[in-house]
């Protein structure tokens, strides 16, 4: 549960709160949200992974196809 709470807290802080969503359609919001989740899962640099992105870390372990 703590991991989920941490993710959603970070999502709100980094993506949601800084934006002005009043004129944004649901489809546009879903597109922005999808882009954020994709960035979070694939490209962000993480110190606990040796300052690699999750994709780079998996590749370094030989876990990608």
C-alpha distance (Angstrom), angle and dihedral (degrees) to the residues before:
residue distance angle dihedral
X1 . . .
X2 3.81 . .
X3 3.81 91.2 .
X4 3.81 91.0 53.6
X5 3.78 92.3 47.2
X6 3.80 90.3 49.2
X7 3.80 92.1 50.3
X8 3.79 94.9 48.3
X9 3.80 91.6 45.0
X10 3.79 90.2 52.7
X11 3.82 91.5 45.2
X12 3.80 91.4 53.2
X13 3.81 93.1 45.4
X14 3.81 97.0 45.1
X15 3.80 102.8 32.5
X16 3.78 114.5 13.2
X17 3.81 109.0 38.9
X18 3.84 97.3 46.1
X19 3.83 91.9 54.4
X20 3.78 132.1 82.3
X21 3.80 102.3 -134.7
X22 3.82 99.2 173.4
X23 3.81 95.4 104.2
X24 3.81 95.7 34.0
X25 3.79 119.0 111.7
X26 3.78 120.4 -135.6
X27 3.81 89.8 -110.8
X28 3.82 91.1 53.2
X29 3.81 91.4 47.1
X30 3.82 91.5 50.5
X31 3.82 89.2 50.4
X32 3.82 92.0 52.0
X33 3.80 91.4 44.6
X34 3.81 91.5 49.9
X35 3.81 90.8 50.2
X36 3.82 90.8 50.7
X37 3.82 93.5 49.1
X38 3.80 90.8 47.2
X39 3.82 90.6 50.2
X40 3.82 91.1 46.1
X41 3.80 93.3 50.7
X42 3.79 99.5 39.1
X43 3.78 115.0 21.5
X44 3.81 113.8 24.7
X45 3.78 116.0 108.9
X46 3.79 114.6 -120.8
X47 3.79 125.2 -163.5
X48 3.80 93.0 -151.1
X49 3.82 88.7 58.9
X50 3.79 93.4 55.1
X51 3.82 93.0 -90.7
X52 3.79 91.5 -61.1
X53 3.77 128.7 125.5
X54 3.81 114.8 -106.8
X55 3.83 89.9 -105.4
X56 3.81 92.3 49.9
X57 3.80 90.2 47.8
X58 3.81 92.9 51.4
X59 3.81 89.7 47.5
X60 3.82 90.5 50.9
X61 3.81 88.3 55.9
X62 3.78 92.7 46.4
X63 3.80 92.1 -116.6
X64 3.81 99.1 128.9
X65 3.76 126.1 87.6
